[in-house]
Amino acid sequence: MENNHTILGIKITDRIKEAGEVQRVLTRYGCSIKTRLGLHEVSDDYCSSSGLILLELTGPADDQAKLHDELVKIPGVITRRMDF
């Protein structure tokens, strides 16, 4: 039997403004998230205002769809989905 893997990429254009709402949605659907990786550019004198979150999703497809639908309603959030 083959396992399906779904990766959801989330681009947050203004982390200061949108990160709180994104975090609330991710917490609400925490049981649908198997792996989470957050990326943003940072150095000694610079911290990017945008960020990228990669999620490996698990569980019912309906819950995954609800997670996606709530995220895309947040202004400044862009998502892309990959299915393997």
C-alpha positions, 0 to 999 in steps of 0.5 A: 500500500502506498502512502500519500504525502501532502505538503502545504507551503504557506508564504506570509508576506508580513509576519508582524501583521499576519503571523498571529492569525496564521498561528491560530489557524495552525493551532486549530488544525494541529492534529492535521499537521505531521511536520512543520518547518518555518523559514525566514531570512535573518542575519546580524542586522536584518530580519525579513518581514516575510516568511515561509512555512512548510507543512506535511499534512496528515489525517482526513482530506476534509480537515486538510481542505478546511485548514487550507481554506482558512489560511487563504482567507487571511490577507497577505497569505499565499499557499501552494500544495504538493501531493506525492 
